[in-house]
């Protein structure tokens, strides 16, 4: 357990003494997300520098970031659908 605490503290770059294990895990995950966002931005930059604009669309950092979660699309529907689903006639 001590090795895990020290590893997480090393990743987060903090002193582990005043922190709980949950806080260390959160800090280490945040650090990973931060590092991947920087790396993904650089990867997108390199791809966009060498791509052919006529053959491909520009790359985004989200294309390379493993932590990126695509936002869910919200389907707009009229309230009458809720009435059909939840109200008995």
N, C-alpha and C positions, 0 to 999 in steps of 0.2 A: 504494500500500500504506500509505503514511503517513496518507493521508486516512481510510482504513478504521480504522486503529489509533486515530487521534484521535476519530473518530466513536464507536467502541465505548467508549473511555475516557470520553467525554462522557456517553454513555448510562448507564454504570455509575457515573459520578461518582468516578473514581479517577485517580491518577497512572499513566500507562501505562509509565513507565520500567522498573520492576522486574518487569513481567508479560509473559508470552508471549501470542501472538495467541490461542491456544486458551483461555487463562485469561480474556482480555478478552471473547471470545465468550461464554463461560460466564457471566461476570458480567453482561454486557449482557442475555442471555436471562433470567437470574434477575431482573434489575430489571424486565424486561418482564412476567414472570409476576406479580411482586409488584404492579406498577401495575395490571395487569388484574384481579387479585383484589380490589383496593380498588374499582376502578371497577365491577366486576360486583356487589359487595356494595351499593354505592350505588344501582345500577340496580334491583336486587331490592327494596331498601327503598322506592324510589319507586313501583314497580309494586305492591307490597303495600299501600302507603298508599292508592292510588286504586282498587284492585280491588274488585269486588263479591264478598264471601265466599260468597254463595249460588250464584254462577255460575262461579267459577273457583277453582282451588287456589292456594295460596301459591307465589310464585316463589322459586327458590333462586339463589344467586349463580352456581352452576354452569350455570344456564340462559343466562347472558350471557357467561361467560368462554370465549374462544376457545381457551385453553390447556387447558381441562378435558378430561380423558380419562375416559370412563366405564369403571369397573372391569369386567373380564370376569366373567361369571357362571360359577361352577364347578359343573359337573354332577356330582352324587354318583352313583356306580354301584358295584355290588359287584365284588369282585376276580375273580369268575368270568368276567367279560367279558374281562379281560386274558388269562386262560387260554385262552379261545376264540380270541382274536386271535393270540396269540404261540406257543401250544403246538400242535404237530402231533400228531394222533392216529394 
